[in-house]
Amino acid sequence: MKSDRLLSTLMLLQAHGRLSTREVAERLEISQRTAHRDMEALCTAGIPLIAHRGATGGWELQRGWRTKVPGLDDAELQALLMAQPSALGDRKLTAAAQRAFDKLMASMPTAMRLQAHSIQARLHIDPTGWRPTPEDLSMLPLVQDALARDCKLTFLYTRADGESSSRTVDPLGIVCKQTVWYLIAQSSAGTRTYRISRMREVVVLALPFLRPSGFDLAAYWKQSTAALKDRQQTVATILALSDEGVASIERWCPMVPALNHRASRTLPKGWHLFHVEFESYQQARFVILGLGSRAAAIAPPNLRKEIKAELRRMIHFT
């Protein structure tokens, strides 16, 4: 509805300050023409909007003007309750978020509060996986402090390969992906992503920095994750799997039957041929060796050689 869209536009301007017509259109997923008409409608309704022209122009609310947010509708209430504090994945963060959540619930009208309790009784979110990897978030409060004050941050960082080095960066934002937290920061080599659980000896320096104008954290993360996916080259394999092997591997990897493959004619009863994709040769070796006698690598040849070499090393280990 147009009224909901106008309210959303008003909330955007109130939260973010000056925004161009293009930025409003992108955030609300509407055309720039529609966004411009909505601005005119808000002005007509008496909202004190100021239009700025030029390269840095846009729409801005008159300084000091605020609007009261009306009550939540059913969809908004359900969406709010689905964002349960336990999804933060850290005990201290969960406790603080729960306190804020309880205050918000207490401020709701009686009818809405009863509806919220009814929804909560029918919803439970468990943020942990079946094989959860604990994340050390002890450095997160210091990172948040540096972000709040726009101060430089220095820390010892351990990469995935185990190599450690000292870093000094300008913190730009934090991202939580499931229960893993990342720091997005500007370093001498450009904008980089750091896993907070791999940060040690974090020190907030008394050195303020100038935050880049126009930096969009959500846009950076979207672009960064897309680039990571492009760099990851999957390994396509053909595996012979027993019935037990099929049941075990389908929880780990995408797989489809390998039809019309010549090796399928020579398989024992109860065995099947599949195309299976792995993220890397290392993952392929790990999964196939873990399946033991329930799996056999048919292709590619390089993978067969690597598995044979690994088996020889295991047998002759002393």
RANORQUI-V91812 format. One record per residue. N is the residue number from 1. BURIAL is b if it has 9 or more other C-alpha atoms within 8 Angstrom, else e. Layout:
N:BURIAL  N:BURIAL
This chain:
1:e  2:e  3:e  4:e  5:b  6:b  7:e  8:b  9:b  10:e  11:e  12:b  13:b  14:b  15:e  16:e  17:b  18:b  19:b  20:b  21:b  22:e  23:e  24:b  25:b  26:b  27:e  28:b  29:e  30:e  31:e  32:b  33:e  34:b  35:b  36:b  37:e  38:b  39:b  40:e  41:e  42:b  43:b  44:e  45:e  46:e  47:e  48:e  49:b  50:e  51:e  52:b  53:e  54:e  55:e  56:e  57:b  58:b  59:b  60:b  61:b  62:e  63:e  64:e  65:e  66:e  67:e  68:e  69:e  70:e  71:e  72:e  73:e  74:e  75:e  76:e  77:b  78:b  79:e  80:e  81:b  82:e  83:e  84:e  85:b  86:b  87:b  88:b  89:b  90:b  91:e  92:e  93:b  94:b  95:b  96:e  97:b  98:b  99:e  100:e  101:b  102:e  103:e  104:e  105:b  106:e  107:e  108:e  109:e  110:e  111:e  112:e  113:b  114:e  115:e  116:b  117:e  118:e  119:b  120:b  121:e  122:e  123:e  124:e  125:e  126:e  127:b  128:e  129:e  130:e  131:e  132:e  133:e  134:e  135:e  136:e  137:b  138:e  139:b  140:e  141:e  142:b  143:b  144:e  145:b  146:b  147:b  148:e  149:e  150:b  151:b  152:b  153:b  154:b  155:b  156:b  157:b  158:b  159:e  160:e  161:e  162:e  163:e  164:e  165:e  166:e  167:e  168:b  169:b  170:b  171:b  172:b  173:b  174:e  175:b  176:b  177:e  178:e  179:b  180:b  181:b  182:b  183:b  184:b  185:b  186:b  187:b  188:e  189:e  190:e  191:e  192:b  193:e  194:b  195:b  196:b  197:b  198:b  199:b  200:e  201:e  202:b  203:e  204:b  205:b  206:e  207:e  208:b  209:e  210:e  211:e  212:e  213:e  214:e  215:e  216:e  217:e  218:e  219:e  220:e  221:b  222:e  223:e  224:e  225:e  226:e  227:e  228:e  229:e  230:e  231:e  232:e  233:e  234:e  235:b  236:b  237:b  238:b  239:b  240:b  241:b  242:b  243:b  244:e  245:b  246:b  247:e  248:b  249:b  250:b  251:e  252:e  253:b  254:e  255:b  256:e  257:e  258:b  259:e  260:e  261:e  262:e  263:e  264:b  265:e  266:e  267:b  268:e  269:e  270:e  271:b  272:b  273:b  274:b  275:b  276:b  277:b  278:b  279:b  280:b  281:b  282:e  283:b  284:b  285:b  286:e  287:b  288:b  289:e  290:e  291:b  292:e  293:e  294:b  295:b  296:b  297:b  298:b  299:b  300:b  301:e  302:e  303:b  304:b  305:e  306:b  307:b  308:e  309:e  310:e  311:e  312:e  313:e  314:e  315:e  316:e  317:e  318:e
